[in-house]
Amino acid sequence: MSCRPAISSHSLGRAWVHNIETKLDQAARYGFDIEMFYEDLQYLAQTLEGGPTADNQLQAATMIRAMCDDRNIAIVCLQPFMHYEGLRDRVAHQDRVDEMKSWIKLAQALKTSIISIPSTCLSSDDVSGDIELVVSDMREVADLAAPENIQIAYESLAWGTHVDTWEQSWEVVEKVDRPNFGICLDTFNIAARVYADPTAASRRNVDAEQRMQASLDKMTQTIDARKITYVQVVDAEYLQQPLVDGHPYYRFDQPARMSWSRNCRLFYGEKDRGAYLPIKDILGVILNDLGFRGWISAEMFNESLTDPSELVPEQHAQRAADSWRMIVEDFDLGSSMVHRPEGPPRTTSQRAYL
C-alpha cells in the first residue's frame, strides 16, 4: 500500500454543528479517506426515530457506509474506544468488553477493519498502571476482534494517566503480541509530550530538542513498521501566553496538554498559523527510517471546528489538502493527491488523482 491521505471526520467540523453528509462531500472533493469519529455516528443515530439506540447506531453505520460508497471514500477506522484499559472496577471492565462487541458490529457495518483505542486519561483512582493488567485487557479485546478480521490500534495520548509516550504504548503492543494488535503513531501526541509544554514560558520542555532527538533515535531502533496500523499527522499552535490559570483555554479539571490539544491543533506545515512542533522530523523517521506506507491521517482538533459557518467543512478540507501536498513534496511521496476542483463535490466517477 502506498501512502494515502485521510482525515478524521471531526476535523471537518464537530458533529453537533456540521452534519456527516456535508463533511463527506468535502472529504471526497479533496481526495480524503475518513477516520470515522464515533461522535458523528452517534449524532446521526440520534436523528433516527428512537434516538441513539444500538439498532439505530447500526443503521447509522450502514447509512454512513452507503454515503462513503457513493463518494468512493474508504473508512480507515472507527475511533476512539476510550477509557478501556486498566479499569480497577472489573464489573465496569466487563461492561466495556460488551461495548467492544457492539463496536465490532459497527466496524463491520462501516466496512472498516480497524478500531482505535487511545490511552486512558481517567484518574489513578479509576485506572491502574499495572502493565500486566493493561496487557491482559488489550489481549482480551484483540482476541475478541481477531475472528472478525478487526485490528486494534493503540495510541498514547500526551496526557494519558499511565501511558503518555509512544515508548509506553509500544511496550504494550509488544507484550500483547497479537497479529491484529498494533500502534497508531500520532505526531502531535509524540511532540506534545516529549518536546512541548504549553504551560512553560518557552512552550517547550527543558532540553526539548535533545529529548526529541533521543526519542526519535530510539524510535528508529525500536519500532517495527509492520506493527504501525496507521499514522496521524498534525501540528499545534504556539500560544501567545502560557496555558495556566487565567488563560482562555485553562480548565482546572483538565490537563493543560489536553486543553491545548482540543483547541489549538493545526494541520501539518501551517507555520503561518503558529505551528512550531518538530512534526517534519517525526514524520521523517516514520516514513524514511521506518519505511511506513499506509494511511496518513489529519486528526485535527481546534476551536474553529465549532464555528457554525457552513463554510467550515470545505475550509478545513482545503487546508488539509494544502497540508497533504506539503507532505507529498517534503517526503517525495509522488502522485498521491487529488487536485482541487472547481464547482460541486466530485462523485465517484469524477474523482481524479494527479
C-alpha positions, 0 to 999 in steps of 0.5 A: 500500500502506498501512502494515502491521505485521510482525515478524521471526520471531526476535523471537518467540523464537530458533529453537533454543528456540521452534519456527516453528509456535508463533511463527506462531500468535502472529504471526497472533493479533496481526495480524503479517506475518513477516520470515522469519529464515533461522535458523528455516528452517534449524532446521526443515530440520534436523528433516527426515530428512537434516538441513539439506540444500538439498532439505530447506531447500526443503521447509522453505520450502514447509512454512513457506509452507503454515503462513503460508497457513493463518494468512493471514500474508504473508512480507515477506522472507527475511533476512539474506544476510550477509557478501556484499559486498566479499569480497577472496577472489573464489573465496569471492565466487563461492561466495556468488553460488551461495548467492544462487541457492539463496536465490532458490529459497527466496524463491520457495518462501516466496512472498516477493519480497524478500531482505535483505542487511545490511552486512558486519561481517567484518574489513578483512582479509576485506572491502574498502571499495572502493565500486566493488567493493561496487557491482559485487557488489550489481549482480551479485546484483540482476541475478541476482534481477531475472528472478525478480521478487526485490528486494534490500534493503540495510541498514547495520548500526551496526557494519558494517566499511565501511558503518555509516550509512544515508548509506553504504548509500544511496550504494550503492543509488544507484550500483547503480541497479537497479529491484529494488535498494533500502534497508531503513531500520532505526531502531535501526541509524540511532540506534545509530550516529549518536546512541548509544554504549553504551560512553560514560558518557552512552550517547550520542555527543558532540553526539548530538542535533545529529548526529541532527538533521543526519542526519535533515535530510539524510535528508529531502533525500536519500532517495527513498521509492520506493527504501525496500523496507521499514522496521524499527522498534525501540528499545534499552535504556539500560544501567545501566553502560557496555558495556566490559570487565567488563560482562555483555554485553562480548565482546572479539571483538565490537563493543560496538554489536553486543553491545548490539544482540543483547541489549538491543533493545526494541520501539518506545515501551517507555520503561518498559523503558529505551528512550531512542533518538530512534526517534519522530523517525526514524520521523517523517521516514520516514513524514511527510517521506518519505511511506513506506507499506509494511511496518513491521517489529519486528526485535527482538533481546534476551536474553529471546528465549532464555528457554525459557518457552513463554510467550515467543512470545505475550509478545513478540507482545503487546508488539509489538502494544502497540508497533504501536498506539503507532505507529498513534496517534503517526503517525495511521496509522488502522485498521491493527491487529488487536485482541487476542483472547481464547482460541486463535490466530485462523485465517484466517477469524477474523482481524479488523482494527479 
